[in-house]
Amino acid sequence: MGVVQLLRWQWDGYQRYHQSRANLVLHILVVPLFLAGNILLVVALARAWWLTALVSLAAMVVSVALQGRGHGREAMPPEPFTGPANAVGRIFLEQWVTFPRFVLSGGWWRALRNASAR
């Protein structure tokens, strides 16, 4: 699946996989952690700041792990990854494109207002 198709697929199902209040709140808190860690990792690698690179990588891993736990609270779990490339592509596209689009479009706020307490 190409990037455009993957983005379309993610967006089409996004609301369905993000209905739990706890998961929505978790995402709004930890997606920025992933983004900051991602940016800092690039800077740290470019400047050979190895400890900073490890810390930023850890921030990204923690963010993804917490989001995974949040998805465990959903009535409908996300589709399983089909392989390593699919996992990396889906994670990065969700963090950088799909979730910010969800927030900026008002989808996050609407989902939070209608959220289950699960």
Contacts in CASP RR format, 6 or more apart in sequence:
PFRMAT RR
TARGET T0000
AUTHOR 0000-0000-0000
METHOD contacts of the structure
MODEL  1
MGVVQLLRWQWDGYQRYHQSRANLVLHILVVPLFLAGNILLVVALARAWW
LTALVSLAAMVVSVALQGRGHGREAMPPEPFTGPANAVGRIFLEQWVTFP
RFVLSGGWWRALRNASAR
1 9 0 8 1.000
1 86 0 8 1.000
3 93 0 8 1.000
6 89 0 8 1.000
6 90 0 8 1.000
6 93 0 8 1.000
7 93 0 8 1.000
7 97 0 8 1.000
7 98 0 8 1.000
10 90 0 8 1.000
10 93 0 8 1.000
10 94 0 8 1.000
10 98 0 8 1.000
11 98 0 8 1.000
11 101 0 8 1.000
14 98 0 8 1.000
14 102 0 8 1.000
15 107 0 8 1.000
15 111 0 8 1.000
16 76 0 8 1.000
17 71 0 8 1.000
17 74 0 8 1.000
17 76 0 8 1.000
17 77 0 8 1.000
17 78 0 8 1.000
18 24 0 8 1.000
18 27 0 8 1.000
18 74 0 8 1.000
18 102 0 8 1.000
18 108 0 8 1.000
18 111 0 8 1.000
19 74 0 8 1.000
19 75 0 8 1.000
19 76 0 8 1.000
19 111 0 8 1.000
19 114 0 8 1.000
19 115 0 8 1.000
19 116 0 8 1.000
19 118 0 8 1.000
20 70 0 8 1.000
20 73 0 8 1.000
20 74 0 8 1.000
20 75 0 8 1.000
20 115 0 8 1.000
20 116 0 8 1.000
20 117 0 8 1.000
20 118 0 8 1.000
21 112 0 8 1.000
21 115 0 8 1.000
21 116 0 8 1.000
21 117 0 8 1.000
21 118 0 8 1.000
22 70 0 8 1.000
22 73 0 8 1.000
22 117 0 8 1.000
22 118 0 8 1.000
23 67 0 8 1.000
23 70 0 8 1.000
23 71 0 8 1.000
23 72 0 8 1.000
23 73 0 8 1.000
23 74 0 8 1.000
24 108 0 8 1.000
24 111 0 8 1.000
24 112 0 8 1.000
24 115 0 8 1.000
25 112 0 8 1.000
26 66 0 8 1.000
26 67 0 8 1.000
26 69 0 8 1.000
26 70 0 8 1.000
27 67 0 8 1.000
27 70 0 8 1.000
27 99 0 8 1.000
27 108 0 8 1.000
28 103 0 8 1.000
28 108 0 8 1.000
30 62 0 8 1.000
30 63 0 8 1.000
30 66 0 8 1.000
30 67 0 8 1.000
31 63 0 8 1.000
31 67 0 8 1.000
31 95 0 8 1.000
31 99 0 8 1.000
31 100 0 8 1.000
33 59 0 8 1.000
33 60 0 8 1.000
33 62 0 8 1.000
33 63 0 8 1.000
34 59 0 8 1.000
34 60 0 8 1.000
34 63 0 8 1.000
34 64 0 8 1.000
34 95 0 8 1.000
35 95 0 8 1.000
35 96 0 8 1.000
36 56 0 8 1.000
36 59 0 8 1.000
37 56 0 8 1.000
37 57 0 8 1.000
37 59 0 8 1.000
37 60 0 8 1.000
37 63 0 8 1.000
38 56 0 8 1.000
38 60 0 8 1.000
38 95 0 8 1.000
38 96 0 8 1.000
40 52 0 8 1.000
40 55 0 8 1.000
40 56 0 8 1.000
40 59 0 8 1.000
41 53 0 8 1.000
41 56 0 8 1.000
41 57 0 8 1.000
41 60 0 8 1.000
43 49 0 8 1.000
43 52 0 8 1.000
44 50 0 8 1.000
44 52 0 8 1.000
44 53 0 8 1.000
44 56 0 8 1.000
45 53 0 8 1.000
63 95 0 8 1.000
64 91 0 8 1.000
71 77 0 8 1.000
71 78 0 8 1.000
73 118 0 8 1.000
74 118 0 8 1.000
75 116 0 8 1.000
75 118 0 8 1.000
81 87 0 8 1.000
81 90 0 8 1.000
99 108 0 8 1.000
102 108 0 8 1.000
102 111 0 8 1.000
103 109 0 8 1.000
END
